[in-house]
Every structure is written in structure tokens, then in C-alpha cells.
Amino acid sequence: MHCQTIQELEDHFGCKLESLATCMDLAAVALNPSTRGTECRDQLASINEDLCEMELILMSLRKCIKTKKEELSTAQKLNEDLDHLVKDLNHMMENVPHHLQVKKKDDQQECQERLPLQERHVQEDTYVLPQLPKLKKPASPRLDFIMRDEYTSIPKYMKGRISYEELNSMVEVINETIRKKYQLMSKPKNRLTDKKRKNYIKYKEQETKETKGAYFFVPEDLTKLCSLRNDGSVRSRLTMLRHCGRLREVRGGGLTRHLLVL
């Protein structure tokens, strides 16, 4: 049987059913002793062969349908898994923490930087590019965020219950504190208000020989500039940042100064 459409399949089995109806009529004739003969038996044998063929075809169709149903079920499950995976990936791409969004260098630039200085190819050109105005450097630097492997290396007794995200939030607070402090320090003293001038003088008085050329803050700065309460949790985070090499501590004059390690 080679049926390409449902209609052809229906026609095929319709013919077989007509043969069965004829078979019933012939059976009645065959059972009548007066009408028994060789021709009748031949017709019945032919019909029996058709019935056997139909039975085999039906068995094959049932088996094929079962297989296709299983394949369809598997395909639907794979499609659902793929949809979930796409949603998860889109969510991850939209919610990557900004401190993990590192700009990658292209392969050509990375290979060029690995070469010794004397082996780097410098393209000579007689055309002289116009000199661009120098960009102003930022008034204050920024601490790098803690990477996951650095956080894992911190001893458990030092971490306590402080999570990876909480530690990096402390880095953000420190960066904001340094930005506000040195933004004030970069302004002309005679243009400051009385309150800001007092803060300026206080910051200058906190400087020592050890802090020369370095950026630093004291715990009081975290409270006044970023409204962060100076409690045990803050001190623990500062200790963890010193362990990771982000900060260095300098004491003197009744103050604890935290210097940025850049």
C-alpha cells in the first residue's frame, strides 16, 4: 500500500470494506449446499488474503503512529527546554552585575601587547595627526571590584556572614566616598563655602608623610559622605578588603586611615 494522502487511505480501506460486504454475501452462498462450488471457494480464499493483508497494514500503521507520537513528545520537550534556556540566558544578559562587565581585548591587540617592546611593529607614516586636546584625568581613582576567586580565598572566620555582593557594595561606597572627598579637594579653597572650607582644612590636617601621593579615607568619611553607619560589619568588610590587597591601613594621631592600593 502506497497512500500519499488521507483521501487515498480512505479510498483504499473503503474498497476493502466493500470486499468484506461481498464476503458476507458469498459466505451465505457457500454455506448453502446447493450452491457450493470451486468458484465460490476461490473467491473466499482471495477475500481471506485481503483480510490478512489489511490486518498487517493496520498493525504497521499503529506501530508507525506510536513511534511518531514518541518522537513528537520528545521534540516538544526539547522545544520547552530550549525556550527556558533562552529565557534564562536573556535574563542573565540583562542582569549582569556592572562590576563583571569587563571589556575584552581583541586577539590582535592581545598578541601585540605580549611581544617585547623592541619587537612591536610600529607603522611609520609621514602624515602627522593633529594633536588632540588632552583629556582631564578623573579627580579620584576607583577601587577594582572583588572577583569571585578572591572572595573564595578569604578565610571563613574573616568573612563571617558577609556575602560576595555585600563586599562589593562596600567597594562602591568607598569609591563614592573618595570621589566626593577629592572632588572637594580639587576645588580652589577661596571658592568654597564655610562648611566645605572646614572640611577641606580637616582633610588636609589628616594627611601625613605616609599618605603623601595616596588617596585615603577615614571611617568618619563613610558616615558623613555616604551615610554609612560605622559598625562591626563595616569594619569586617574593610578587613576583608585589606586581605584582598585593595586597602592599606595607616594609624596615627588617633585616626585610622585607609589608603587605596591602586
URVEN-V554558 format. One line per field, one symbol per residue. phi: phi as a letter, one per 30 degrees, with the letter a starting at -180 (. if undefined). psi: psi as a letter, one per 20 degrees, with the letter a starting at -180 (. if undefined). A space follows every 10 residues. Layout:
phi=???
psi=???
This chain:
phi=.bccbddddd dddddddddd dddddddddd ddedcdaddd dddddddddd dddddddddd dddddddddd dddddddddd dddddddddd ddddbdeddc dcddddeddd dddddeedcd dcddbddcdd dddddddddb dbdddddddd ddddeddddi cddddddddd dddddddddd dddddddddd cddedddddd dddddddbdd cdiccbbced ddddcbhcdd bddddddddd ddddidbbcb cliibccccd cc
psi=pnphrhghhg hghgghhhhh ghggghhhhh iohijqrhgg hgghhghhgh ghghgggggg ggggggghgg hggghhghhg hhgggggggg gghikpphii nppqqqhghg hhhhqqhiip pppppippqq pqppqpqqhq rpqqqprghg hhipqhhhgc jprghhghhh ggggghghgg gihghiqphi jqrgghhghg ggghhiqahh jpjqprrqhh hhghhjkppn ahgghhhhgh hhhjkhqppp qqkjqopopp o.
